[in-house]
């Protein structure tokens, strides 16, 4: 509402400043202004990233947390800052760092480093105080304009105020038919003045319209205010700037019934958001019946005291705005319930751990704790009893989350402490097994094998078949990374026997897939093919997409090794159809299709797909496993060698232009919206230019299956001349056999080139 002048000023400032910090009181609308500004940026800013920092603690490694928020995995030997610098590079990007005030010093250091090493980067920060670094431009976001004293009750004059317009709009959304008139104008104007035009405060007050008369809302703002310590800043913003926001939150809180107040304050411990079941687990008891929690959540959402998180997650997740959560936490402290609610949170998280504990391969199963990462981290940080079994168990779960999000350093710091606990039979070899996988992620292969040996030894000692199966799978992973394929196969055969005896078909299918992959590396592709026939239907139908994609990739690699190229292409295409298009998971099937093209003799397609994938991997800062990487790179080298210089350059140039939907369409031999892309058109033109008209005619007839003599008769040439044309075609295309020339021609025909 309003802010047109501010948006224009920000656009001007961003042209001359690479670090722009929006400052102002809590609730004034800094975040909303930053997001609206980002929406209006010109297309030359290739990407805009938003990182919300309000849930981070002072001790959290900022660069690593920012990298995680941007979906960047950690790399062995690289700091979080190095990962960010490598991913951003020289690209034109805008990074929005939201809510920096509690991490001002860390944010200042990170911003300085990124701006000095990434020339195309601009940073837009929101904070209640400036970062105070060289080159920073500080833009203070003021409160919404309020009616001057003495304006009276004339609606036309009052609606010149941004705060009044916001109040009227929000009030009308809560009470249809609400309008500003002479009978209520003075009360609305005074409410906006009392709230100092603070956006959040105005919105909260307006949402009471329909349930309370305006006079009661105004009177409520005069009552004693509960202090909101999070929004107090003695240096820059006087307490009067926060009185309005505190009044709105405090008044909204006093309008709740006792049950609603209890749920409201108890939710403050869930800094990472929550769904209805989590809220029930944390908030029930102490006068709140479990069945009442769901209704109370609806009431709190309607009163803007919790908000639904964006996205189509199922079940729906909610959160408290940081200012509201700070108020709720203070209420929780005053109530004397803080410790009890923290203990209830630990109990709830341990209940989730019980569900995860039923998994044989829990390290590789994303789900429950991925969504609860921040809640888990805060609960552990607030736990005083660091020696309890519950603390150690939840530490293992948090380490699993870090591993699954490719953050091995964070995982390892937790696991190192757990590994020192030698007398923990309840965890068995689970800690050592996860530490094995983390060491593989960090390319610490000697340590990975030692940890794998320890995991297997512990689980054999405890006599826990499911734990032993997981330990064997982890040790096999270490051996695969070390190139010890036969030993890995032996581990996975034993693992499979154990899981089959447990009668768990999904885990059996997953372990079978791992054994097939190991056999493929060991040269046993025939047996691997039979294993994939057994497990693929189960994983296809029942597994999470990530597991199904991994199994389909293995099946495609096996079929490729067996020379069943069409089967391999179909399987890789199926993978590409189910993985997120912008993730590194989509690059494996693209590379698989490049290998299929290489085996089919289509070196241009090979090089195009390879170059497109390599470019995407550089942008995402991700690398495939060593055996797969070597195979793909060998195919690319062969394509470069066989192609003439002009064809090689055209293929590489075409590959660099393939990205996003264009890459997927090209890999799948389809066209988005049945339209030819500029990349395909340019690449096809480059290929056609390599052959003369007569050579193209000869190629088409070869594709029809004609012999040299039959082609000569069709074109009125001598067989020797036809042979000469074919020799030139072979040299230009890098294709040595008639079969591969025919395949190349068929591919060009399907692509319409």
Secondary structure, DSSP 8 states (H G I E B T S, - for coil): ---HHHHHHHHHHHHH-SEEEEE--TTSSHHHHHHHHHHT--TTS-EEEEEE-TT--TTS-HHHHHHHHTT----TT--HHHHHHHHHTT--EEEEEE--GGGHHHHHHHHHHHHHH-TTEEEEEEESS----TTEEEEE--------TT-TT-HHHHTTSHHHHHHHHHHHHHSTT----TTTHHHHHHHHHHTTT-HHHHHHHHTTBTTB-HHHHHHHTTS-----GGG-BTTTB-THHHHHHHHHHHHHHHTS-HHHHHHHHHGGG-TT-B-HHHHHHHH-BTTB-HHHHHHHHHHHHHTTSSEE-SS--SS--EE--HHHHHHHHHHHHHHT-HHHHHHHHHHHHHHHHHHHHT-TTGGG--SHHHHTHHHHHHHHHT-S-TTSHHHHHHHHHHHHHHHHTT-HHHHHHHHHHHHT----TTTTTHHHHHHHHHHHHTT-HHHHHHHHHHHHHHHHHHT-HHHHHHHHHHHHHHHHHTT-HHHHHHHHHHHHHHHHHHT-HHHHHHHHHHHHHHHHHTT-HHHHHHHHHHHHHHHHHHS-HHHHHHHHHHHHHHHHHTT-HHHHHHHHHHHHHHS-TTSTHHHHHHHHHHHHHHHHT-HHHHHHHHHHHHHHHHHHT----HHHHHHHHHHHHHHHHHS-HHHHHHHHHHHHT--HHHHHHHHTT--GGG---HHHHHHHHHHHHHS-HHHHHHHHHHHTT--HHHHHHHHT--HHHHHHHHHHHHHHHT--SHHHHHHHHHHHHHTT-
